[in-house]
Amino acid sequence: MAYRGPSTSGGGGGYESSYLERHNDSLVEELSTKVAALKKVTISIGEDVREQNRLLSGLDDDFDSSKGLLMSYDESDWES
């Protein structure tokens, strides 16, 4: 229902205005609940991203260590 401004007809304008106000309050409450849920999801995603970045950084360090260890061997060490 679209808001059409104050009612100019008889005594029913107060009721319509009151109805619209309650309806708007209900919609605001609904939106507020959805925003709060979205905020929780967003925070959770951020925490997951930070954790995954930490794990990836650790893997990068492990691969660098392995690369250094493998490069320290001379090819002649592999020939018997």
DSSP file (Angstrom, degrees, kcal/mol; ACC not computed):
  #  RESIDUE AA STRUCTURE BP1 BP2  ACC     N-H-->O    O-->H-N    N-H-->O    O-->H-N    TCO  KAPPA ALPHA  PHI   PSI    X-CA   Y-CA   Z-CA
    1    1 A M              0   0    0      0, 0.0     2,-0.3     0, 0.0     0, 0.0   0.000 360.0 360.0 360.0 124.8    0.0    0.0    0.0
    2    2 A A        -     0   0    0      1,-0.1     2,-0.3     2,-0.0     0, 0.0  -0.628 360.0-114.9 -85.7 141.5    1.5    3.3   -1.0
    3    3 A Y        -     0   0    0     -2,-0.3    -1,-0.1     1,-0.1     0, 0.0  -0.616  27.9-174.1 -76.1 130.5    1.3    6.3    1.3
    4    4 A R        -     0   0    0      1,-0.4    -1,-0.1    -2,-0.3    -2,-0.0   0.124  43.1-103.8-114.5  18.8   -0.8    9.1   -0.3
    5    5 A G  S    S-     0   0    0      2,-0.1    -1,-0.4    12,-0.0     3,-0.1  -0.254  70.3 -18.5  85.6-178.8   -0.3   11.8    2.3
    6    6 A P  S    S-     0   0    0      0, 0.0     2,-0.3     0, 0.0     8,-0.1  -0.316  74.4-111.2 -63.8 141.5   -2.8   12.9    4.9
    7    7 A S        -     0   0    0      6,-0.2     6,-0.1     1,-0.1    -2,-0.1  -0.532  24.7-168.9 -74.3 135.3   -6.4   11.9    4.4
    8    8 A T        +     0   0    0     -2,-0.3     2,-0.3    -3,-0.1    -1,-0.1   0.487  59.0  95.9-101.2  -5.7   -8.7   14.8    3.6
    9    9 A S  S  > S-     0   0    0      2,-0.0     4,-0.6     1,-0.0     3,-0.2  -0.654  88.2 -72.0 -88.3 145.2  -11.9   12.8    3.9
   10   10 A G  T >4 S-     0   0    0     -2,-0.3     3,-0.8     1,-0.2    -3,-0.0   0.620  86.4 -35.6   6.0-148.6  -13.8   12.7    7.2
   11   11 A G  T >4 S+     0   0    0      1,-0.2     3,-0.5     2,-0.1     4,-0.4   0.408 114.5  83.2 -82.2  -0.4  -12.9   11.1   10.4
   12   12 A G  T 3>  +     0   0    0      1,-0.2     4,-2.1    -3,-0.2    -1,-0.2   0.566  67.2  86.1 -81.6  -7.0  -11.1    8.0    9.0
   13   13 A G  H <X S+     0   0    0     -3,-0.8     4,-2.5    -4,-0.6    -1,-0.2   0.857  84.9  53.9 -63.8 -36.8   -7.8    9.7    8.4
   14   14 A G  H <> S+     0   0    0     -3,-0.5     4,-2.4     2,-0.2    -1,-0.2   0.894 109.0  49.0 -64.7 -39.7   -6.5    9.1   11.9
   15   15 A Y  H  > S+     0   0    0     -4,-0.4     4,-2.7     2,-0.2    -2,-0.2   0.931 112.4  47.4 -65.0 -46.0   -7.2    5.4   11.6
   16   16 A E  H  X S+     0   0    0     -4,-2.1     4,-2.7     1,-0.2    -2,-0.2   0.915 113.1  48.9 -62.2 -43.4   -5.4    5.2    8.2
   17   17 A S  H  X S+     0   0    0     -4,-2.5     4,-2.3     2,-0.2    -1,-0.2   0.911 112.2  48.4 -62.7 -42.8   -2.5    7.2    9.6
   18   18 A S  H  X S+     0   0    0     -4,-2.4     4,-2.4     2,-0.2    -2,-0.2   0.906 111.6  50.2 -63.8 -42.4   -2.2    4.9   12.6
   19   19 A Y  H  X S+     0   0    0     -4,-2.7     4,-2.7     2,-0.2    -2,-0.2   0.931 111.3  48.2 -60.9 -47.0   -2.4    1.8   10.5
   20   20 A L  H  X S+     0   0    0     -4,-2.7     4,-2.8     1,-0.2    -2,-0.2   0.889 110.5  51.9 -63.0 -39.3    0.4    3.1    8.2
   21   21 A E  H  X S+     0   0    0     -4,-2.3     4,-2.5     2,-0.2    -1,-0.2   0.926 111.9  45.6 -63.5 -45.1    2.5    4.0   11.2
   22   22 A R  H  X S+     0   0    0     -4,-2.4     4,-2.3     2,-0.2    -2,-0.2   0.905 113.4  50.4 -63.8 -41.4    2.1    0.5   12.7
   23   23 A H  H  X S+     0   0    0     -4,-2.7     4,-2.3     2,-0.2    -2,-0.2   0.925 111.5  47.6 -63.3 -44.7    2.8   -1.1    9.3
   24   24 A N  H  X S+     0   0    0     -4,-2.8     4,-2.6     2,-0.2    -2,-0.2   0.905 110.6  52.1 -62.6 -41.9    6.0    1.0    8.8
   25   25 A D  H  X S+     0   0    0     -4,-2.5     4,-2.3     1,-0.2    -1,-0.2   0.901 109.4  50.4 -60.5 -40.5    7.1    0.1   12.3
   26   26 A S  H  X S+     0   0    0     -4,-2.3     4,-2.3     2,-0.2    -2,-0.2   0.917 111.4  47.4 -63.4 -44.0    6.6   -3.5   11.5
   27   27 A L  H  X S+     0   0    0     -4,-2.3     4,-2.6     2,-0.2    -2,-0.2   0.885 111.0  51.6 -65.5 -38.8    8.6   -3.2    8.3
   28   28 A V  H  X S+     0   0    0     -4,-2.6     4,-2.6     2,-0.2    -2,-0.2   0.911 110.2  49.2 -64.1 -42.1   11.4   -1.3   10.1
   29   29 A E  H  X S+     0   0    0     -4,-2.3     4,-2.2     2,-0.2    -2,-0.2   0.912 111.5  49.4 -63.1 -43.1   11.6   -4.1   12.8
   30   30 A E  H  X S+     0   0    0     -4,-2.3     4,-2.1     2,-0.2    -2,-0.2   0.927 112.8  47.0 -60.3 -46.7   11.8   -6.7   10.0
   31   31 A L  H  X S+     0   0    0     -4,-2.6     4,-2.6     1,-0.2    -2,-0.2   0.896 109.7  53.7 -63.6 -41.1   14.5   -4.8    8.2
   32   32 A S  H  X S+     0   0    0     -4,-2.6     4,-2.2     1,-0.2    -1,-0.2   0.896 108.2  50.1 -61.0 -41.5   16.4   -4.3   11.5
   33   33 A T  H  X S+     0   0    0     -4,-2.2     4,-2.0     2,-0.2    -1,-0.2   0.908 111.9  47.8 -63.2 -42.6   16.3   -8.1   12.2
   34   34 A K  H  X S+     0   0    0     -4,-2.1     4,-2.5     2,-0.2    -2,-0.2   0.887 110.6  51.2 -67.4 -38.8   17.6   -8.8    8.7
   35   35 A V  H  X S+     0   0    0     -4,-2.6     4,-2.4     2,-0.2    -2,-0.2   0.907 109.4  50.8 -64.4 -41.7   20.4   -6.2    9.0
   36   36 A A  H  X S+     0   0    0     -4,-2.2     4,-2.0     2,-0.2    -2,-0.2   0.907 111.5  47.7 -62.6 -41.8   21.5   -7.8   12.3
   37   37 A A  H  X S+     0   0    0     -4,-2.0     4,-2.2     1,-0.2    -2,-0.2   0.911 111.7  50.1 -64.9 -42.2   21.6  -11.2   10.7
   38   38 A L  H  X S+     0   0    0     -4,-2.5     4,-2.6     1,-0.2    -2,-0.2   0.881 108.0  53.7 -63.4 -38.6   23.6   -9.9    7.8
   39   39 A K  H  X S+     0   0    0     -4,-2.4     4,-2.5     2,-0.2    -1,-0.2   0.917 108.3  49.5 -62.0 -43.6   26.0   -8.2   10.1
   40   40 A K  H  X S+     0   0    0     -4,-2.0     4,-2.3     2,-0.2    -2,-0.2   0.919 112.3  47.6 -61.8 -43.8   26.6  -11.6   11.9
   41   41 A V  H  X S+     0   0    0     -4,-2.2     4,-2.5     2,-0.2    -2,-0.2   0.914 111.9  50.4 -63.4 -43.0   27.2  -13.4    8.6
   42   42 A T  H  X S+     0   0    0     -4,-2.6     4,-2.3     2,-0.2    -2,-0.2   0.908 111.0  48.1 -63.0 -43.4   29.6  -10.6    7.4
   43   43 A I  H  X S+     0   0    0     -4,-2.5     4,-2.3     2,-0.2    -1,-0.2   0.913 111.7  50.6 -63.1 -42.5   31.6  -10.8   10.7
   44   44 A S  H  X S+     0   0    0     -4,-2.3     4,-2.4     2,-0.2    -2,-0.2   0.902 109.4  50.2 -62.8 -42.1   31.8  -14.5   10.4
   45   45 A I  H  X S+     0   0    0     -4,-2.5     4,-2.6     1,-0.2    -1,-0.2   0.921 109.8  51.5 -61.9 -43.7   33.0  -14.4    6.8
   46   46 A G  H  X S+     0   0    0     -4,-2.3     4,-2.2     1,-0.2    -2,-0.2   0.901 109.9  48.9 -60.1 -41.9   35.7  -11.9    7.9
   47   47 A E  H  X S+     0   0    0     -4,-2.3     4,-2.2     2,-0.2    -1,-0.2   0.910 111.7  49.5 -64.7 -42.0   36.9  -14.2   10.6
   48   48 A D  H  X S+     0   0    0     -4,-2.4     4,-2.7     2,-0.2    -2,-0.2   0.908 110.0  51.0 -62.8 -42.2   37.0  -17.1    8.2
   49   49 A V  H  X S+     0   0    0     -4,-2.6     4,-2.5     1,-0.2    -2,-0.2   0.919 110.1  49.3 -62.6 -44.0   39.0  -15.1    5.7
   50   50 A R  H  X S+     0   0    0     -4,-2.2     4,-2.0     2,-0.2    -1,-0.2   0.912 112.5  48.1 -62.1 -41.6   41.5  -14.1    8.3
   51   51 A E  H  X S+     0   0    0     -4,-2.2     4,-2.3     2,-0.2    -2,-0.2   0.915 112.1  48.7 -65.0 -43.6   41.9  -17.7    9.5
   52   52 A Q  H  X S+     0   0    0     -4,-2.7     4,-2.7     1,-0.2    -2,-0.2   0.887 110.3  51.5 -65.3 -38.2   42.3  -18.9    5.9
   53   53 A N  H  X S+     0   0    0     -4,-2.5     4,-2.3     2,-0.2    -1,-0.2   0.893 109.2  51.1 -63.6 -39.0   44.9  -16.2    5.2
   54   54 A R  H  X S+     0   0    0     -4,-2.0     4,-2.0     2,-0.2    -2,-0.2   0.924 112.0  46.6 -63.1 -44.4   46.8  -17.3    8.3
   55   55 A L  H  X S+     0   0    0     -4,-2.3     4,-2.3     2,-0.2    -2,-0.2   0.909 112.1  50.1 -64.6 -42.3   46.8  -20.9    7.2
   56   56 A L  H  X S+     0   0    0     -4,-2.7     4,-2.5     1,-0.2    -1,-0.2   0.887 108.6  52.6 -63.7 -38.5   47.8  -20.0    3.6
   57   57 A S  H  X S+     0   0    0     -4,-2.3     4,-2.1     2,-0.2    -1,-0.2   0.907 109.1  50.0 -63.2 -41.0   50.7  -17.9    5.0
   58   58 A G  H  X S+     0   0    0     -4,-2.0     4,-2.3     2,-0.2    -2,-0.2   0.901 110.4  49.8 -63.3 -41.4   51.8  -20.9    7.1
   59   59 A L  H  X S+     0   0    0     -4,-2.3     4,-2.8     2,-0.2     5,-0.2   0.904 108.3  53.4 -63.4 -41.1   51.7  -23.2    4.0
   60   60 A D  H  X S+     0   0    0     -4,-2.5     4,-2.3     1,-0.2    -2,-0.2   0.914 109.6  48.2 -59.8 -43.4   53.7  -20.6    2.0
   61   61 A D  H  X S+     0   0    0     -4,-2.1     4,-2.2     2,-0.2    -1,-0.2   0.907 111.3  50.7 -63.4 -41.8   56.4  -20.7    4.8
   62   62 A D  H  X S+     0   0    0     -4,-2.3     4,-2.4     2,-0.2    -2,-0.2   0.915 110.9  48.1 -62.9 -43.3   56.4  -24.5    4.7
   63   63 A F  H  X S+     0   0    0     -4,-2.8     4,-2.8     1,-0.2    -1,-0.2   0.900 110.2  52.0 -65.5 -40.0   56.8  -24.6    1.0
   64   64 A D  H  X S+     0   0    0     -4,-2.3     4,-2.4    -5,-0.2    -1,-0.2   0.911 110.6  48.4 -61.5 -41.5   59.6  -22.1    1.1
   65   65 A S  H  X S+     0   0    0     -4,-2.2     4,-2.3     2,-0.2    -2,-0.2   0.919 112.7  47.9 -64.0 -43.8   61.4  -24.2    3.7
   66   66 A S  H  X S+     0   0    0     -4,-2.4     4,-2.6     2,-0.2     5,-0.2   0.902 111.2  51.0 -64.1 -41.0   60.9  -27.4    1.7
   67   67 A K  H  X S+     0   0    0     -4,-2.8     4,-2.4     1,-0.2    -2,-0.2   0.925 110.6  48.7 -62.4 -44.6   62.2  -25.6   -1.4
   68   68 A G  H  X S+     0   0    0     -4,-2.4     4,-1.1     2,-0.2    -1,-0.2   0.898 112.0  49.0 -62.8 -40.4   65.3  -24.4    0.4
   69   69 A L  H  X S+     0   0    0     -4,-2.3     4,-0.6     1,-0.2     3,-0.3   0.923 112.9  46.7 -65.1 -45.0   66.0  -27.9    1.8
   70   70 A L  H >< S+     0   0    0     -4,-2.6     3,-0.8     1,-0.2    -2,-0.2   0.871 111.2  51.6 -66.4 -36.7   65.6  -29.5   -1.7
   71   71 A M  H 3< S+     0   0    0     -4,-2.4    -1,-0.2     1,-0.2    -2,-0.2   0.737  98.5  66.5 -73.1 -20.6   67.8  -26.9   -3.3
   72   72 A S  H 3< S+     0   0    0     -4,-1.1     2,-0.4    -3,-0.3    -1,-0.2   0.722  84.6  87.3 -74.2 -18.9   70.5  -27.4   -0.8
   73   73 A Y  S << S-     0   0    0     -3,-0.8     2,-0.2    -4,-0.6     5,-0.0  -0.650  77.6-135.8 -80.0 135.1   71.1  -30.9   -2.1
   74   74 A D    >>  -     0   0    0     -2,-0.4     3,-1.5     1,-0.1     4,-0.6  -0.596  20.0-117.3 -84.5 150.7   73.5  -31.1   -5.0
   75   75 A E  H >> S+     0   0    0      1,-0.3     3,-1.3    -2,-0.2     4,-0.7   0.837 115.0  62.9 -58.1 -31.3   72.6  -33.3   -7.9
   76   76 A S  H 34 S+     0   0    0      1,-0.3     3,-0.4     2,-0.2    -1,-0.3   0.763  91.5  65.4 -67.6 -22.5   75.6  -35.5   -7.2
   77   77 A D  H <4 S+     0   0    0     -3,-1.5    -1,-0.3     1,-0.2    -2,-0.2   0.771 101.2  50.6 -67.6 -24.0   74.0  -36.3   -3.8
   78   78 A W  H << S+     0   0    0     -3,-1.3     2,-0.5    -4,-0.6    -1,-0.2   0.663  94.9  83.8 -87.8 -17.0   71.3  -38.1   -5.7
   79   79 A E     <        0   0    0     -4,-0.7     0, 0.0    -3,-0.4     0, 0.0  -0.736 360.0 360.0 -90.2 131.0   73.6  -40.2   -7.9
   80   80 A S              0   0    0     -2,-0.5    -1,-0.1     0, 0.0    -4,-0.0   0.390 360.0 360.0-117.1 360.0   74.9  -43.3   -6.4
